[in-house]
Amino acid sequence: MTGTSEGWIDLTGKLALVTGAAAGIGRASAMAMASAGAVTIVLDRDEHGAAQAANAIQAAGGRAIARQLDVTSEPAWHDLADWLEREWGRVDILVNCAGIARFDRVDEAMFETYREVFGVNVDGTLFGMTMALRFMRKTGQGAIVNISSTASLKGNPAMASYGASKAAVSHFTRSAALETNRAGLDIRINAVLPGFTDTAMAQAVHDRFDEKLGGHDKTLAIFSSGRAAQPEEIANLVLFLASERASFVSGSTISIDRAQGA
Ligand SMILES: NC(=O)c1ccc[n+]([C@@H]2O[C@H](COP(=O)([O-])OP(=O)(O)OC[C@H]3O[C@@H](n4cnc5c(N)ncnc54)[C@H](O)[C@@H]3O)[C@@H](O)[C@H]2O)c1
């Protein structure tokens, strides 16, 4: 497989894990890791989707293995760690991409959606980081990319738990990066904050607003700078941050939204 960034980003010899890799941004990120030469572990609670994504990577000449993982399950992360130890003995890259969005408001009963959203977006990211860091501390190197969102940057009256969960992801990212930096480890931890990106998740949000605002063009104009990003456009930034090309980037939370939040 010829790389997206052949000769510029080379992940040959690296083991990369991507959660939420059956669809959307996660799938595009897994494809990007593999196309740069990494052996890529495609993780998703959707077993069939993960297998399909891994097959697509292999068909394109990359190396990928699918495994089912529900990121909310701590025991499932332990099982994954045991398997990784047995089979590979290392983790070089982790992309925490699995996420869900729900509509909720603070002035309504929201604890069900809050727990569900924080379970996937926050617990899932923390379980992933702590597992990967155990491996990375052994080699003293690694890169973690957490997928946050521009929805974390300001109040969000339609998806309060979602925005808050992504703010938590960004903040844990900064704290973890400081910890590894102060420990003298070459483990870089960053967050990517996509704006609207053309995936199943965004479609559900768009559908809701198209009706309210009077058409899809109006939704796009308000939320997406006229168009949504393609998952591959987000994956390019994920790939850069996972690579040595980003050797001085850590603790950063980087928006990728064509100035929508400017
Ligand atoms: N699409 C957007 O506009 C947008 C914008 C900003 C941030 N994001 C974030 O990007 C990430 C990917 O979103 P997407 O738009 O590609 O969504 P998507 O719905 O297309 O894909 C999400 C994937 O995560 C998986 N997943 C969900 N819960 C899981 C769990 N408990 N364990 C394991 N896998 C699980 C799903 O099966 C799916 O394959 C999410 O964290 C999302 O919050 C998306």
The ligand as an SDF file (V2000), in Angstrom:
LIG
                    3D

 44 48  0  0  0  0  0  0  0  0999 V2000
  -19.0190   13.4660   13.0430 N   0  0  0  0  0  0  0  0  0  0  0  0
  -18.8180   14.6440   13.6280 C   0  0  0  0  0  0  0  0  0  0  0  0
  -19.3310   15.6710   13.1820 O   0  0  0  0  0  0  0  0  0  0  0  0
  -17.9100   14.7390   14.8270 C   0  0  0  0  0  0  0  0  0  0  0  0
  -17.5000   16.0160   15.2280 C   0  0  0  0  0  0  0  0  0  0  0  0
  -16.6660   16.1380   16.3390 C   0  0  0  0  0  0  0  0  0  0  0  0
  -16.2410   15.0020   17.0080 C   0  0  0  0  0  0  0  0  0  0  0  0
  -16.6440   13.7790   16.5900 N   0  0  0  0  0  0  0  0  0  0  0  0
  -16.1780   12.6320   17.3420 C   0  0  0  0  0  0  0  0  0  0  0  0
  -15.4890   11.7460   16.4620 O   0  0  0  0  0  0  0  0  0  0  0  0
  -15.5910   10.4130   16.9630 C   0  0  0  0  0  0  0  0  0  0  0  0
  -16.0700    9.5020   15.8500 C   0  0  0  0  0  0  0  0  0  0  0  0
  -17.3690    9.9120   15.4910 O   0  0  0  0  0  0  0  0  0  0  0  0
  -18.0060    9.6130   14.0720 P   0  0  0  0  0  0  0  0  0  0  0  0
  -18.6620   10.8670   13.6290 O   0  0  0  0  0  0  0  0  0  0  0  0
  -17.0220    8.9350   13.2090 O   0  0  0  0  0  0  0  0  0  0  0  0
  -19.1690    8.6340   14.5360 O   0  0  0  0  0  0  0  0  0  0  0  0
  -19.7470    7.2630   13.9500 P   0  0  0  0  0  0  0  0  0  0  0  0
  -21.0410    7.1070   14.6530 O   0  0  0  0  0  0  0  0  0  0  0  0
  -19.7100    7.2710   12.4640 O   0  0  0  0  0  0  0  0  0  0  0  0
  -18.6720    6.1920   14.4550 O   0  0  0  0  0  0  0  0  0  0  0  0
  -18.5190    5.9340   15.8160 C   0  0  0  0  0  0  0  0  0  0  0  0
  -17.9820    4.5260   15.9880 C   0  0  0  0  0  0  0  0  0  0  0  0
  -17.7890    4.3190   17.4010 O   0  0  0  0  0  0  0  0  0  0  0  0
  -18.2930    3.0440   17.7230 C   0  0  0  0  0  0  0  0  0  0  0  0
  -18.6920    3.0070   19.1390 N   0  0  0  0  0  0  0  0  0  0  0  0
  -19.7030    3.6560   19.7290 C   0  0  0  0  0  0  0  0  0  0  0  0
  -19.7580    3.3050   21.0330 N   0  0  0  0  0  0  0  0  0  0  0  0
  -18.7630    2.4050   21.2490 C   0  0  0  0  0  0  0  0  0  0  0  0
  -18.3280    1.6730   22.3710 C   0  0  0  0  0  0  0  0  0  0  0  0
  -18.9570    1.7460   23.5560 N   0  0  0  0  0  0  0  0  0  0  0  0
  -17.2480    0.8680   22.2450 N   0  0  0  0  0  0  0  0  0  0  0  0
  -16.6200    0.7600   21.0460 C   0  0  0  0  0  0  0  0  0  0  0  0
  -17.0090    1.3880   19.9360 N   0  0  0  0  0  0  0  0  0  0  0  0
  -18.0730    2.2160   20.0360 C   0  0  0  0  0  0  0  0  0  0  0  0
  -19.4860    2.8410   16.7900 C   0  0  0  0  0  0  0  0  0  0  0  0
  -19.8240    1.4600   16.6780 O   0  0  0  0  0  0  0  0  0  0  0  0
  -18.9530    3.4470   15.5070 C   0  0  0  0  0  0  0  0  0  0  0  0
  -18.2680    2.4940   14.7240 O   0  0  0  0  0  0  0  0  0  0  0  0
  -16.5210   10.4780   18.1630 C   0  0  0  0  0  0  0  0  0  0  0  0
  -15.7570   10.5210   19.3600 O   0  0  0  0  0  0  0  0  0  0  0  0
  -17.2480   11.7810   17.9680 C   0  0  0  0  0  0  0  0  0  0  0  0
  -17.7190   12.3240   19.1760 O   0  0  0  0  0  0  0  0  0  0  0  0
  -17.4730   13.6120   15.5100 C   0  0  0  0  0  0  0  0  0  0  0  0
  1  2  1  0
  2  3  2  0
  2  4  1  0
  4  5  1  0
  4 44  2  0
  5  6  2  0
  6  7  1  0
  7  8  2  0
  8  9  1  0
  8 44  1  0
  9 10  1  0
  9 42  1  0
 10 11  1  0
 11 12  1  0
 11 40  1  0
 12 13  1  0
 13 14  1  0
 14 15  2  0
 14 16  1  0
 14 17  1  0
 17 18  1  0
 18 19  2  0
 18 20  1  0
 18 21  1  0
 21 22  1  0
 22 23  1  0
 23 24  1  0
 23 38  1  0
 24 25  1  0
 25 26  1  0
 25 36  1  0
 26 27  1  0
 26 35  1  0
 27 28  2  0
 28 29  1  0
 29 30  1  0
 29 35  2  0
 30 31  1  0
 30 32  2  0
 32 33  1  0
 33 34  2  0
 34 35  1  0
 36 37  1  0
 36 38  1  0
 38 39  1  0
 40 41  1  0
 40 42  1  0
 42 43  1  0
M  CHG  2   8   1  16  -1
M  END
$$$$
